[in-house]
Amino acid sequence: MISTRIFRPVLTAAVALIVFSGAPAVAGGLPTGETKLGQSLIEPAYDDTTGQLVYLLTPTKSPLPTHTSARAVAPLYLVLYPPGSTVGTLNCRDVPHQLGNCPDHDVAVAGPAVGIFPSVYGSDPTAVVGHDHLVGIASTGGDFNVAWEVVDVLFTNKPAGNEHITTLSQINAAVARGDAIEFDLGFAFHCGVVSAAAYNAGTPV
C-alpha cells in the first residue's frame, strides 16, 4: 500500500517522448540507464522487499497512461537524489547528460522535485543527480500487479539524500521521520520483469 501520498497530475506527454542519446549501461559495477531491445526499453530497478536488482521491460508502443483498473495497479517508486548526493551509481543518472541515460522520463520525473523542494533539489531538473526504481516482486512477497502507478519519493532535506534507499521499509522509515514524502505522479503504465541477460543484450540509449 502507498502511504502519505500527495496526488498531482503531470504532463504524461513528456514522459512518453523517447529521445535516444549514447550512454554506458554500467558504471561503478552497477547497471545504469535504459537499453533498447527490439520494440522495448529495459531499465534496472530494485526489488523493494529484498533490495536486490531486477530489470523492467516496457514496450515502446505501450499506452501511456494505461487505463487499468485500480485493483490491478501497484506502486512503482522513483527515489530522486539531489545535487551533491553521495549515494553513487543510480538506476538512471541525470548528470552529466542533460537528458540523462533514461531520457524518456528523467527530466519529467525530476520536475516535481525542483518544484516542491527547491532548497534540496535546486531549480534545474537536469541537475538532479538521478533516481532509482523500486518495485514489488511477487516471488518475494512484494506488491506486484500488471500496471505500475508512478510515485516520486522526494527528500525533504539534503542530508537525507545521502541515504541509498533500495527497499520499501527504508522509504516508509524516511517518510515516518519526515525525511521524505511520496508524490503520486497521477498515471500508471505497463511493464514486466525480465532477466539481466535481456538488459545486457539491449543497446544503451
C-alpha positions as CSV (number, residue, x, y, z in Angstrom):
1,M,0.0,0.0,0.0
2,I,1.1,3.6,-0.6
3,S,1.1,5.8,2.5
4,T,1.2,9.6,2.9
5,R,0.6,10.1,-0.8
6,I,0.2,13.5,-2.4
7,F,-1.7,13.4,-5.6
8,R,-0.8,15.7,-8.5
9,P,-1.2,15.2,-12.3
10,V,1.8,15.7,-14.6
11,L,2.1,16.1,-18.4
12,T,2.5,12.5,-19.4
13,A,3.4,13.5,-22.9
14,A,6.8,14.5,-21.6
15,V,7.3,11.0,-20.2
16,A,6.1,9.4,-23.4
17,L,8.8,11.1,-25.5
18,I,11.6,8.7,-26.4
19,V,14.9,10.5,-27.1
20,F,18.0,8.4,-27.8
21,S,21.4,9.6,-26.7
22,G,24.5,7.5,-26.1
23,A,25.3,6.4,-22.6
24,P,27.1,3.5,-21.0
25,A,25.0,0.7,-19.4
26,V,27.3,0.0,-16.5
27,A,29.1,2.4,-14.1
28,G,30.8,1.7,-10.8
29,G,30.0,-2.0,-11.1
30,L,26.2,-1.4,-11.2
31,P,23.9,-1.2,-14.2
32,T,22.7,2.2,-15.1
33,G,20.4,3.6,-17.8
34,E,18.0,2.2,-20.3
35,T,18.8,-0.3,-23.0
36,K,16.7,-0.8,-26.1
37,L,15.9,-4.4,-27.2
38,G,13.6,-4.7,-30.2
39,Q,10.5,-2.6,-29.6
40,S,11.1,-2.4,-25.8
41,L,13.1,-0.4,-23.3
42,I,14.7,-2.2,-20.3
43,E,16.0,-0.5,-17.1
44,P,17.4,-1.6,-13.8
45,A,15.3,-1.5,-10.6
46,Y,15.3,-2.7,-7.0
47,D,13.1,-5.4,-5.6
48,D,11.5,-3.3,-2.8
49,T,11.4,-6.2,-0.4
50,T,14.9,-7.5,-0.7
51,G,16.9,-4.6,-2.2
52,Q,18.2,-6.9,-5.0
53,L,18.5,-5.8,-8.6
54,V,15.8,-6.6,-11.1
55,Y,15.1,-5.4,-14.6
56,L,11.9,-3.8,-16.0
57,L,10.8,-4.0,-19.7
58,T,8.4,-1.5,-21.2
59,P,7.2,-1.8,-24.8
60,T,7.8,1.5,-26.5
61,K,4.3,1.3,-28.0
62,S,2.6,0.6,-24.7
63,P,-0.2,3.1,-24.0
64,L,0.8,5.8,-21.5
65,P,-1.0,6.3,-19.3
66,T,-2.7,2.9,-19.1
67,H,-6.4,2.7,-18.1
68,T,-6.0,-0.3,-15.9
69,S,-8.5,-0.9,-13.1
70,A,-7.2,0.4,-9.7
71,R,-7.4,-3.1,-8.4
72,A,-4.7,-4.2,-11.0
73,V,-2.2,-1.4,-10.1
74,A,0.8,-1.5,-7.8
75,P,3.2,1.3,-6.9
76,L,6.5,1.9,-8.7
77,Y,8.6,4.2,-6.5
78,L,11.2,6.6,-8.1
79,V,13.6,7.8,-5.4
80,L,15.1,11.0,-6.6
81,Y,18.5,12.1,-5.3
82,P,19.5,15.8,-5.1
83,P,22.6,17.5,-6.4
84,G,25.6,16.7,-4.2
85,S,24.2,13.3,-3.1
86,T,26.9,10.8,-2.3
87,V,24.9,7.6,-2.9
88,G,26.8,6.6,-6.0
89,T,25.6,4.8,-9.2
90,L,21.8,5.0,-9.7
91,N,19.4,3.1,-12.0
92,C,19.0,6.3,-14.0
93,R,21.6,9.1,-14.0
94,D,20.5,12.7,-14.9
95,V,24.0,14.1,-14.9
96,P,26.4,14.6,-16.6
97,H,24.0,14.0,-19.6
98,Q,21.4,16.8,-19.9
99,L,18.6,14.4,-20.7
100,G,20.1,11.6,-18.6
101,N,20.6,8.0,-19.5
102,C,16.8,7.3,-19.2
103,P,15.8,10.1,-21.5
104,D,12.2,9.1,-21.9
105,H,11.4,10.1,-18.2
106,D,14.5,11.6,-16.4
107,V,13.6,15.3,-16.7
108,A,9.8,14.7,-16.4
109,V,10.0,12.9,-13.1
110,A,12.5,15.4,-11.7
111,G,10.2,18.3,-12.3
112,P,8.1,17.8,-9.1
113,A,11.4,17.6,-7.0
114,V,12.6,21.1,-8.0
115,G,9.1,22.5,-7.7
116,I,8.3,21.2,-4.2
117,F,11.8,21.3,-2.6
118,P,14.0,23.8,-4.4
119,S,16.1,24.2,-1.3
120,V,17.0,20.5,-1.6
121,Y,16.9,19.8,-5.4
122,G,17.7,23.3,-6.8
123,S,15.8,24.9,-9.7
124,D,17.1,22.9,-12.6
125,P,15.6,19.4,-13.1
126,T,18.5,18.4,-15.3
127,A,20.8,18.9,-12.4
128,V,19.1,16.3,-10.2
129,V,21.6,13.5,-9.8
130,G,19.2,10.8,-10.8
131,H,16.8,8.2,-9.4
132,D,16.3,4.6,-8.6
133,H,13.2,2.4,-9.3
134,L,11.7,0.3,-6.5
135,V,9.0,-2.2,-7.3
136,G,7.3,-5.1,-5.6
137,I,8.1,-8.6,-6.9
138,A,5.5,-11.3,-6.4
139,S,8.0,-14.1,-5.7
140,T,9.5,-12.2,-2.7
141,G,6.1,-11.1,-1.3
142,G,6.0,-7.6,-2.8
143,D,3.0,-5.7,-4.1
144,F,3.1,-6.7,-7.8
145,N,0.5,-6.2,-10.4
146,V,0.0,-5.8,-14.2
147,A,0.4,-2.0,-14.1
148,W,2.6,0.4,-12.1
149,E,1.4,3.6,-10.6
150,V,4.4,6.0,-10.5
151,V,5.2,7.6,-7.2
152,D,8.2,10.0,-6.7
153,V,10.0,9.7,-3.3
154,L,11.4,13.2,-2.6
155,F,13.8,14.0,0.2
156,T,12.9,17.0,2.4
157,N,16.5,17.9,3.3
158,K,19.9,17.4,1.7
159,P,21.5,15.2,4.4
160,A,18.6,12.7,4.0
161,G,19.5,12.4,0.3
162,N,22.8,10.7,1.2
163,E,21.0,7.5,2.2
164,H,20.7,5.0,-0.6
165,I,17.2,3.7,-0.4
166,T,16.6,0.3,-2.0
167,T,13.7,-1.1,-0.1
168,L,10.1,-0.1,0.8
169,S,10.9,-0.4,4.5
170,Q,13.5,2.3,4.0
171,I,11.0,4.5,2.2
172,N,8.5,4.1,5.0
173,A,11.1,4.9,7.6
174,A,12.2,8.0,5.8
175,V,8.6,9.2,5.4
176,A,7.9,8.5,9.1
177,R,11.0,10.5,10.2
178,G,9.9,13.4,8.0
179,D,13.0,13.0,5.7
180,A,10.9,12.2,2.6
181,I,7.5,12.4,1.1
182,E,5.7,10.4,-1.6
183,F,4.3,12.3,-4.5
184,D,1.9,10.4,-6.8
185,L,2.5,11.5,-10.4
186,G,-1.0,10.6,-11.3
187,F,-0.5,7.9,-14.0
188,A,0.2,4.2,-14.5
189,F,1.8,2.2,-17.2
190,H,2.6,-1.4,-18.1
191,C,5.9,-3.1,-17.7
192,G,7.2,-6.6,-16.9
193,V,10.2,-8.1,-15.1
194,V,12.9,-9.6,-17.2
195,S,16.4,-11.0,-16.8
196,A,19.8,-9.3,-16.6
197,A,20.6,-11.1,-19.8
198,A,17.8,-9.3,-21.6
199,Y,19.0,-6.0,-20.3
200,N,22.6,-6.7,-21.3
201,A,21.5,-7.8,-24.8
202,G,20.0,-4.4,-25.4
203,T,21.6,-1.3,-26.9
204,P,22.2,1.6,-24.5
205,V,20.0,4.6,-25.3
